[in-house]
């Protein structure tokens, strides 16, 4: 998404987007994905990263995906794939985040 955004547009049949905003989202996903690897190996040390990842995914799932699915039930395949991936990450974050340690802070 960062280096060759046009390939992603063609593969997923996405409409053309502002390349700067698309790059911001891609870089955010890259950084959060990279840092979450450390978070899964040492969750107590990386609680803020894991919580940020969990909450932005929950907001996307409930605020963007589900609202749009209710308004326009004809979903494209890439939105369903993205929702499945976000759901897997949400479950993973819920399993890994040490909520007991977080609430003790």
LORO-470729 format. One line per 5 residues: their letters; for each residue z, x, y of N, C-alpha, C, CB. Coordinates in Angstrom, 2 decimals, padded with zeros to 5 digits. Glycine has a CB too. Example, Ala and Ser with C-alpha at 12.3 -4.5 7.8 and 13.67 -1.06 7.14 Angstrom:
BEGIN
AS = 007.80/013.19/-005.69/007.80/012.30/-004.50/007.80/013.20/-003.30/009.05/011.31/-004.47  007.08/012.85/-002.25/007.14/013.67/-001.06/007.87/012.90/000.03/005.72/014.08/-000.60;
// end
This chain:
BEGIN
XXXXX = 000.00/000.82/-001.19/000.00/000.00/000.00/000.00/000.86/001.25/001.20/-000.93/000.00  000.60/002.03/001.19/000.64/002.89/002.37/-000.66/003.67/002.56/001.80/003.85/002.27  -001.17/004.21/001.48/-002.32/005.10/001.59/-003.64/004.35/001.58/-002.30/006.12/000.47  -003.78/003.39/000.66/-005.03/002.65/000.52/-004.78/001.13/000.56/-005.74/003.04/-000.79  -004.45/000.59/001.72/-004.14/-000.84/001.78/-005.31/-001.74/001.42/-003.66/-001.19/003.15;
XXXXX = -006.53/-001.30/001.66/-007.70/-002.15/001.36/-007.83/-002.41/-000.14/-008.98/-001.49/001.88  -007.39/-001.48/-000.96/-007.43/-001.69/-002.40/-006.50/-002.84/-002.78/-007.04/-000.41/-003.16  -005.32/-002.90/-002.18/-004.39/-004.00/-002.46/-004.95/-005.33/-001.96/-003.03/-003.72/-001.80  -005.62/-005.31/-000.82/-006.25/-006.54/-000.34/-007.27/-007.05/-001.35/-006.93/-006.29/001.02  -008.06/-006.13/-001.90/-009.11/-006.54/-002.84/-008.55/-006.93/-004.20/-010.11/-005.42/-003.01;
XXXXX = -007.59/-006.18/-004.73/-007.04/-006.46/-006.05/-006.37/-007.82/-006.08/-006.05/-005.37/-006.47  -005.54/-008.10/-005.09/-004.76/-009.34/-005.08/-005.41/-010.45/-004.25/-003.38/-009.06/-004.56  -006.60/-010.18/-003.70/-007.31/-011.15/-002.85/-006.44/-011.59/-001.68/-007.73/-012.38/-003.68  -005.74/-010.63/-001.08/-004.91/-010.91/000.08/-005.79/-010.99/001.31/-003.82/-009.83/000.27  -005.41/-011.81/002.27/-006.15/-011.80/003.54/-005.85/-010.51/004.30/-005.79/-013.05/004.41;
XXXXX = -006.80/-010.10/005.12/-006.60/-008.89/005.93/-005.40/-009.09/006.84/-007.87/-008.56/006.76  -004.59/-008.04/006.97/-003.38/-008.10/007.77/-003.36/-006.96/008.76/-002.13/-008.07/006.88  -002.45/-007.03/009.70/-002.25/-005.94/010.63/-001.79/-004.73/009.85/-001.22/-006.33/011.74  -002.52/-003.63/009.94/-002.22/-002.45/009.12/-000.87/-001.83/009.47/-003.32/-001.41/009.29  -000.42/-001.96/010.71/000.88/-001.41/011.08/002.03/-002.20/010.46/001.03/-001.38/012.60;
XXXXX = 001.94/-003.52/010.52/002.98/-004.35/009.91/002.97/-004.21/008.39/002.81/-005.82/010.31  001.79/-004.15/007.80/001.67/-003.96/006.37/002.29/-002.62/005.97/000.18/-004.03/005.93  002.07/-001.59/006.78/002.65/-000.27/006.52/004.16/-000.26/006.66/002.06/000.74/007.47  004.70/-001.03/007.60/006.15/-001.12/007.75/006.77/-001.72/006.51/006.53/-001.95/008.99  006.20/-002.80/006.02/006.72/-003.44/004.81/006.60/-002.51/003.62/005.98/-004.76/004.54;
XXXXX = 005.46/-001.86/003.48/005.25/-000.94/002.36/006.24/000.22/002.41/003.81/-000.41/002.35  006.47/000.77/003.59/007.40/001.90/003.69/008.83/001.45/003.43/007.30/002.56/005.08  009.19/000.25/003.88/010.52/-000.29/003.59/010.72/-000.46/002.10/010.74/-001.62/004.32  009.72/-001.04/001.43/009.83/-001.21/-000.03/009.92/000.13/-000.74/008.63/-002.00/-000.56  009.16/001.11/-000.28/009.19/002.43/-000.91/010.57/003.08/-000.76/008.12/003.34/-000.29;
XXXXX = 011.12/003.05/000.43/012.42/003.66/000.67/013.53/002.93/-000.08/012.73/003.68/002.17  013.54/001.61/-000.02/014.58/000.87/-000.74/014.45/001.04/-002.24/014.51/-000.62/-000.38  013.24/001.07/-002.74/013.04/001.31/-004.17/013.51/002.69/-004.58/011.59/001.13/-004.55  013.21/003.69/-003.76/013.64/005.06/-004.06/015.16/005.18/-004.02/013.00/006.04/-003.08  015.78/004.63/-002.99/017.23/004.71/-002.87/017.96/003.87/-003.92/017.66/004.28/-001.49;
XXXXX = 017.32/002.80/-004.36/017.98/001.97/-005.37/018.07/002.69/-006.72/017.24/000.65/-005.54  017.18/003.64/-006.96/017.29/004.46/-008.18/018.62/005.18/-008.17/016.11/005.48/-008.28  018.99/005.75/-007.04/020.31/006.39/-006.93/021.42/005.36/-007.03/020.42/007.17/-005.60  021.18/004.19/-006.49/022.18/003.13/-006.54/022.47/002.67/-007.95/021.74/001.96/-005.71  021.46/002.67/-008.79/021.68/002.26/-010.17/022.42/003.32/-010.96/020.35/001.95/-010.85;
XXXXX = 022.30/004.59/-010.53/023.03/005.65/-011.24/024.46/005.79/-010.72/022.29/006.98/-011.09  024.71/005.48/-009.45/026.06/005.56/-008.87/026.26/004.38/-007.93/026.28/006.92/-008.12  026.51/003.18/-008.49/026.53/001.96/-007.66/027.60/001.96/-006.57/026.74/000.78/-008.53  028.77/002.52/-006.83/029.83/002.47/-005.82/029.46/003.26/-004.58/031.14/003.00/-006.40  028.75/004.34/-004.75/028.36/005.18/-003.62/027.25/004.54/-002.78/027.92/006.54/-004.13;
XXXXX = 026.42/003.74/-003.43/025.25/003.16/-002.76/025.35/001.64/-002.62/024.00/003.52/-003.52  026.54/001.11/-002.50/026.72/-000.33/-002.35/025.93/-000.89/-001.16/028.20/-000.66/-002.18  025.93/-000.26/000.01/025.16/-000.84/001.13/023.67/-000.96/000.84/025.36/-000.01/002.38  023.09/000.03/000.19/021.66/-000.02/-000.14/021.39/-001.15/-001.12/021.19/001.32/-000.73  022.21/-001.25/-002.15/022.01/-002.30/-003.15/022.21/-003.69/-002.57/022.96/-002.09/-004.33;
XXXXX = 023.18/-003.84/-001.67/023.39/-005.13/-001.03/022.24/-005.49/-000.09/024.71/-005.12/-000.26  021.74/-004.51/000.65/020.59/-004.75/001.52/019.40/-005.21/000.68/020.23/-003.48/002.32  019.17/-004.53/-000.42/018.07/-004.90/-001.30/018.28/-006.30/-001.87/017.92/-003.89/-002.43  019.47/-006.60/-002.30/019.77/-007.91/-002.87/019.56/-009.02/-001.84/021.20/-007.95/-003.40  020.06/-008.84/-000.63/019.99/-009.90/000.36/018.59/-010.11/000.90/020.93/-009.61/001.48;
XXXXX = 017.81/-009.04/001.09/016.46/-009.27/001.58/015.61/-009.96/000.51/015.80/-007.95/002.02  015.89/-009.66/-000.76/015.16/-010.33/-001.83/015.57/-011.80/-001.95/015.38/-009.61/-003.15  016.85/-012.08/-001.79/017.30/-013.47/-001.81/016.72/-014.26/-000.65/018.82/-013.54/-001.78  016.69/-013.66/000.52/016.12/-014.34/001.69/014.64/-014.60/001.46/016.33/-013.50/002.97  013.92/-013.62/000.91/012.50/-013.84/000.64/012.31/-014.94/-000.39/011.84/-012.54/000.16;
XXXXX = 013.11/-014.90/-001.45/012.95/-015.87/-002.54/013.22/-017.29/-002.06/013.87/-015.52/-003.71  014.32/-017.49/-001.34/014.69/-018.84/-000.91/014.06/-019.24/000.41/016.19/-018.95/-000.80  013.91/-018.30/001.33/013.40/-018.64/002.65/011.89/-018.62/002.78/013.96/-017.72/003.65  011.22/-017.83/001.98/009.77/-017.72/002.08/009.09/-018.36/000.88/009.36/-016.27/002.22  009.40/-017.85/-000.31/008.68/-018.29/-001.50/008.93/-019.76/-001.82/009.09/-017.43/-002.68;
XXXXX = 010.19/-020.15/-001.94/010.48/-021.53/-002.33/010.06/-022.54/-001.27/011.96/-021.69/-002.61  010.25/-022.21/000.00/009.82/-023.12/001.07/008.31/-023.31/001.03/010.26/-022.59/002.46  007.57/-022.21/000.88/006.11/-022.32/000.81/005.66/-023.00/-000.47/005.48/-020.95/000.91  006.39/-022.80/-001.57/006.04/-023.47/-002.83/006.24/-024.97/-002.73/006.87/-022.90/-003.99  007.24/-025.40/-001.98/007.48/-026.84/-001.79/006.42/-027.43/-000.87/008.89/-027.09/-001.23;
XXXXX = 006.10/-026.72/000.21/005.12/-027.23/001.17/003.72/-027.23/000.56/005.13/-026.37/002.45  003.35/-026.12/-000.09/002.02/-025.99/-000.68/002.18/-025.54/-002.13/001.13/-024.99/000.13  002.23/-026.48/-003.08/002.49/-026.11/-004.48/001.37/-025.34/-005.17/002.76/-027.35/-005.26  000.20/-025.22/-004.54/-000.90/-024.44/-005.13/-000.68/-022.97/-004.82/-002.28/-024.92/-004.59  000.06/-022.28/-005.70/000.40/-020.88/-005.47/-000.67/-019.97/-006.06/001.77/-020.55/-006.08;
XXXXX = -000.90/-018.87/-005.37/-001.81/-017.87/-005.89/-001.06/-017.02/-006.92/-002.38/-016.99/-004.75  -001.80/-016.37/-007.80/-001.19/-015.62/-008.89/-000.34/-014.46/-008.37/-002.26/-015.09/-009.83  -000.76/-013.82/-007.29/000.02/-012.68/-006.80/001.36/-013.10/-006.24/-000.77/-011.93/-005.73  001.46/-014.33/-005.71/002.77/-014.78/-005.21/003.71/-015.06/-006.37/002.62/-016.02/-004.34  003.17/-015.56/-007.46/004.00/-015.80/-008.64/004.47/-014.48/-009.24/003.22/-016.62/-009.69;
XXXXX = 003.57/-013.51/-009.32/003.94/-012.18/-009.84/005.00/-011.55/-008.95/002.70/-011.26/-009.93  004.83/-011.64/-007.64/005.82/-011.07/-006.72/007.16/-011.78/-006.85/005.32/-011.17/-005.28  007.15/-013.09/-007.02/008.40/-013.84/-007.20/009.10/-013.44/-008.50/008.13/-015.35/-007.19  008.33/-013.24/-009.56/008.92/-012.79/-010.83/009.55/-011.41/-010.67/007.86/-012.77/-011.95  008.83/-010.50/-010.01/009.39/-009.15/-009.79/010.65/-009.20/-008.93/008.34/-008.25/-009.12;
XXXXX = 010.62/-010.00/-007.87/011.81/-010.13/-007.03/012.97/-010.72/-007.82/011.51/-011.01/-005.79  012.68/-011.69/-008.67/013.73/-012.28/-009.51/014.33/-011.27/-010.46/013.17/-013.45/-010.30  013.50/-010.41/-011.04/014.01/-009.36/-011.93/014.90/-008.40/-011.16/012.85/-008.59/-012.60  014.48/-008.01/-009.96/015.30/-007.11/-009.15/016.61/-007.77/-008.71/014.52/-006.64/-007.92  016.56/-009.07/-008.41/017.78/-009.78/-008.02/018.78/-009.76/-009.17/017.46/-011.24/-007.61;
XXXXX = 018.31/-010.07/-010.38/019.20/-010.04/-011.55/019.73/-008.63/-011.77/018.45/-010.54/-012.81  018.87/-007.63/-011.65/019.32/-006.24/-011.81/020.37/-005.85/-010.79/018.14/-005.30/-011.71  020.16/-006.24/-009.54/021.15/-005.94/-008.51/022.47/-006.64/-008.79/020.62/-006.35/-007.12  022.40/-007.89/-009.21/023.64/-008.62/-009.52/024.40/-007.99/-010.68/023.32/-010.08/-009.84  023.69/-007.40/-011.62/024.35/-006.75/-012.75/024.93/-005.39/-012.38/023.36/-006.59/-013.90;
XXXXX = 024.31/-004.71/-011.44/024.71/-003.33/-011.12/025.74/-003.24/-010.00/023.49/-002.52/-010.74  025.65/-004.10/-009.00/026.53/-003.99/-007.83/027.98/-004.22/-008.25/026.12/-005.01/-006.71  028.85/-003.27/-007.93/030.28/-003.44/-008.25/030.97/-004.30/-007.19/030.98/-002.06/-008.37  030.86/-005.61/-007.33/031.41/-006.51/-006.31/032.91/-006.35/-006.16/031.08/-007.94/-006.65  033.61/-006.07/-007.24/035.05/-005.89/-007.16/035.40/-004.71/-006.25/035.64/-005.68/-008.56;
XXXXX = 034.68/-003.60/-006.40/034.91/-002.43/-005.54/034.50/-002.74/-004.10/034.13/-001.21/-006.08  033.46/-003.51/-003.93/032.99/-003.84/-002.58/034.02/-004.66/-001.83/031.67/-004.60/-002.64  034.61/-005.64/-002.47/035.58/-006.50/-001.79/036.93/-005.84/-001.60/035.77/-007.76/-002.56  037.19/-004.73/-002.29/038.41/-003.97/-002.06/038.32/-003.11/-000.82/038.72/-003.12/-003.26  037.12/-002.80/-000.36/036.92/-001.89/000.78/037.51/-002.48/002.03/035.45/-001.57/000.99;
// end
